[in-house]
Amino acid sequence: MRTPPHPSRASPDVRKKFVPKTVASVPQPGQTPPEIIRNFCIIAHIDHGKSTLADRMLQLTGVVDERSARAQYLDRMDIERERGITIKSQAVRMPWTVSEGDNTGTTYVLNMIDTPGHVDFTYEVSRSLEACEAAVLLVDAAQGIEAQTLANLYLALGADLQIIPVLNKIDLPSAQPEKYAAELAGIIGCDPSDVLHVSAKTGMGVEALLNEIVKQTPAPVGNADAPPRALIFDSVYDTYRGVVTYVRVVDGKLSHRDRIKMMSTGATHEMLEVGVISPEPVKAGDLGVGEVGYLITGVKDVRQSRVGDTVTSQIHGATEALGGYKHPNPMVFAGLYPIDGDDYPTLRDALEKLQLNDAALAYEPETSGALGFGFRIGFLGLLHMEIVRERLEREFNLDLISTAPNVVYHVTMEDGTEHEVTNPSEYPAGKIAEVREPVVKATILSPSDYIGAIMELCQSKRGQLEGMDYLSEDRVEMRYTLPLAEIVFDFFDQLKSRTKGYASLDYEPTGEQPSDLVKVDILLQGEPVDAFSAIVHKDHAYAYGVALAGKLRDLIPRQQFEVPIQAAIGARVIARETIRAIRKDVLAKCYGGDITRKRKLLEKQKEGKKRMKMVGRVEVPQEAFIAALSTGDTGDKSGKK
Ligand SMILES: Nc1nc2c(ncn2[C@@H]2O[C@H](COP(=O)(O)OP(=O)(O)OP(=O)(O)O)[C@@H](O)[C@H]2O)c(=O)[nH]1
């Protein structure tokens, strides 16, 4: 094959041919003037097509070529890909040469931040927003506005972002662009003709959207001569490189030669690398005002590089941190126990590794009389819990039992002492003056046909209607205050089934309220089984006790003696079931004198016993724990998981 002449030695025409046009004109990291930077994010309700739109933009800007494009390029985690949801935010730098209007031909640097859409990860969305000047508000043209469309819009408006309204999936036959453009324009306060129409799937309208992003997004503003300040909006653990921290530079310059300081803790670190993602990491010397990129230090644990914190340089650093740092507090707790007790050390190591990548994950060891050694784990919400559990089982090959999830209660005793209860079995005994539980502000969006069904559901879950608005003649927004404990069970499933899947839900914590709560214990043969204790509202306690006792009666096999199952509040028994005695003679069917066959049967019976847990004298099969503790399968909290 003939080697082409080196561009510098070739004739001017040939040189043109060999120097790709884009490379020459693409501004390099650290040397990009803020005037040509556009930082934006895409916000939407779950499944409205953010990741697909991001893919299309990567292709159109040439960052990912046709060949290496794969669906949801930015969703890198296996679970993200399988479930089709985004868990961690991602940021990509894309050059875009405007193809229409005033600045046609000018190349800009777009930093796109793909955000997660689920309520559990709202904190990540709010951090990503801080790193941007504009938000593309994406709405499915066949579905219209949903609860998280609104929640995310309010977050974006709160962060002072320019909102670019876009209807997606206009290729669908069921799309109703006119209707939903009017709805969208109504909530933003723009003209329906300002709403862009795209199909992330076919790519239609995406080029026009990129031009519009350049036009509408304000350029970042910052002081280039000030000490560096950069906002951490994401932080991930990489097995080979340690913690990779994603930042948006607000002032000054972050250089790979700097030693840096985390302003919330004062911890300093050596900088090993800075760079940008495009779409794979590209090393750079510096990152200047308005730029979005990553930095790598020797840090091995994401908790030392917290989302929301400000990075500055150790020498001549900034003195004032950027606002808005908030520590994500776990909202839901559950016990996780290995089914095989020998796996406890593996579970401990696995949690340690997972925490490197998940700053919101909190855990501490706990022991249960029934389940043995395990951990009490704090999660941001139920989806977070499911994901952690799935990752533990899948990535570390563990079989786990999880106890029913519960929220954090604050208990004040009559003598004035305070207790924080994250595990029902630690509920204090004695004279209680007040119990407070967390409450949330829930927003439900639904076709107006289901108002009655939603009200009924919320009432049964101790909800308080705070307000109701019609978004259009047949869509309504309902606002409720609800105890978080009622939402973490099966509220969402019930809402979906009662509204044929049409309602959507978003919620945010709003504090605590005093409530009439009691602890219900389950006793087997008079012995309390800690794993089954639950804190429930007084009005639901009876139904809960009856349902769980009934369920355990069906799940626990008959033993050689009678086993009473009781549900009790303190010393007062509220429900009772009995498992009648049986003497199971495995040899009964084995008449005749074949001794080897008899021995085999006895051996088999012994094997079976190994999978039982002894609770007092009662043998409880693992399946009984799993089935009884599985979320939302109990009494008035029934529903599918
Ligand atoms: N017909 C059609 N389908 C689309 C379009 N955009 C996205 N989809 C489909 O809609 C589904 C959801 O798309 P995603 O891109 O995963 O949605 P998302 O908003 O990123 O979801 P999360 O990351 O979970 O918040 C996928 O099955 C896509 O193939 C579109 O323009 N037209």
The ligand as a Gaussian input file, in Angstrom:
#p B3LYP/6-31G(d) Opt

LIG

0 1
 N      -40.719000       5.221000      18.446000
 C      -39.795000       5.851000      19.172000
 N      -39.299000       5.262000      20.252000
 C      -38.358000       5.933000      20.968000
 C      -37.918000       7.222000      20.597000
 N      -37.007000       7.633000      21.507000
 C      -36.884000       6.638000      22.407000
 N      -37.695000       5.602000      22.085000
 C      -37.855000       4.333000      22.837000
 O      -38.351000       4.621000      24.125000
 C      -37.780000       3.732000      25.095000
 C      -37.132000       4.528000      26.232000
 O      -36.027000       5.242000      25.727000
 P      -34.760000       5.614000      26.636000
 O      -33.877000       6.438000      25.760000
 O      -34.172000       4.411000      27.273000
 O      -35.471000       6.469000      27.737000
 P      -34.816000       7.292000      28.926000
 O      -35.660000       8.492000      29.080000
 O      -33.370000       7.472000      28.684000
 O      -35.038000       6.342000      30.137000
 P      -34.258000       6.391000      31.543000
 O      -32.799000       6.429000      31.241000
 O      -34.640000       5.116000      32.207000
 O      -34.760000       7.589000      32.261000
 C      -36.809000       2.862000      24.342000
 O      -37.442000       1.644000      24.060000
 C      -36.534000       3.648000      23.067000
 O      -36.214000       2.796000      21.991000
 C      -38.487000       7.815000      19.429000
 O      -38.177000       8.927000      19.005000
 N      -39.428000       7.086000      18.766000

